[in-house]
Amino acid sequence: MACVNTDGTLTQSARSVLAAAREPATPDEIAGQTGLPLYRIRSSLRELHDAGLLEAQLDGRYRLTTAGVERIDEG
């Protein structure tokens, strides 16, 4: 599942994942908040992390980076 549309905008599911990670959250917590299956959450987390929009913490939680906050707040 791609998190970024061909025009560079975030998909709705990517926005949902980022919104759920405003406060540090585990993949299971993000899946519960978004209603998306865990396998899609894990894939999205990897892609959003690689894009610099999320950071992984040592306790297994993810949270928004400054760039992630800017992207989610832009639209």
C-alpha positions as CSV (number, residue, x, y, z in Angstrom):
1,M,0.0,0.0,0.0
2,A,1.5,3.3,-1.1
3,C,1.2,6.2,1.4
4,V,2.0,8.9,-1.2
5,N,-0.2,9.6,-4.2
6,T,1.5,10.1,-7.6
7,D,1.0,13.9,-7.1
8,G,3.0,13.8,-3.9
9,T,0.1,14.2,-1.5
10,L,-0.5,11.7,1.3
11,T,-3.2,9.0,1.0
12,Q,-6.1,9.1,3.4
13,S,-4.8,6.0,5.1
14,A,-1.4,7.6,5.5
15,R,-3.1,10.7,7.1
16,S,-4.9,8.4,9.4
17,V,-1.7,6.7,10.5
18,L,0.0,10.0,11.1
19,A,-2.9,11.4,13.0
20,A,-2.8,8.3,15.3
21,A,0.9,8.8,15.9
22,R,0.5,12.4,17.1
23,E,1.1,10.8,20.6
24,P,3.6,8.0,20.6
25,A,1.8,4.7,19.8
26,T,2.5,1.1,19.0
27,P,1.5,-0.5,15.7
28,D,-1.3,-2.3,17.5
29,E,-2.6,0.9,19.0
30,I,-2.5,2.7,15.6
31,A,-4.4,-0.2,14.1
32,G,-7.0,0.1,16.8
33,Q,-7.4,3.8,16.3
34,T,-7.5,3.7,12.5
35,G,-9.5,0.5,11.9
36,L,-6.8,-0.6,9.4
37,P,-5.4,-4.2,9.5
38,L,-2.1,-4.5,11.3
39,Y,-0.3,-5.7,8.2
40,R,-1.2,-2.4,6.5
41,I,-0.2,-0.4,9.5
42,R,3.2,-2.1,9.6
43,S,3.8,-1.4,5.9
44,S,2.6,2.2,6.3
45,L,4.9,2.7,9.3
46,R,7.9,1.5,7.3
47,E,7.1,3.8,4.4
48,L,6.3,6.8,6.5
49,H,9.5,6.2,8.6
50,D,11.6,6.0,5.4
51,A,10.0,9.2,4.2
52,G,11.1,10.9,7.5
53,L,7.5,11.6,8.7
54,L,7.7,9.2,11.7
55,E,10.4,8.1,14.1
56,A,10.6,4.8,15.8
57,Q,11.3,4.8,19.5
58,L,13.1,2.1,21.5
59,D,9.9,1.0,23.2
60,G,8.3,0.0,19.9
61,R,6.2,3.2,19.6
62,Y,6.2,5.6,16.7
63,R,5.7,9.3,16.8
64,L,5.5,12.1,14.3
65,T,8.6,14.0,13.3
66,T,8.5,17.7,12.7
67,A,8.2,16.9,8.9
68,G,5.3,14.6,9.8
69,V,3.5,17.3,11.7
70,E,3.9,19.7,8.8
71,R,2.6,17.2,6.3
72,I,-0.5,16.2,8.3
73,D,-1.3,19.9,9.1
74,E,-1.1,21.0,5.4
75,G,-4.3,19.5,4.4
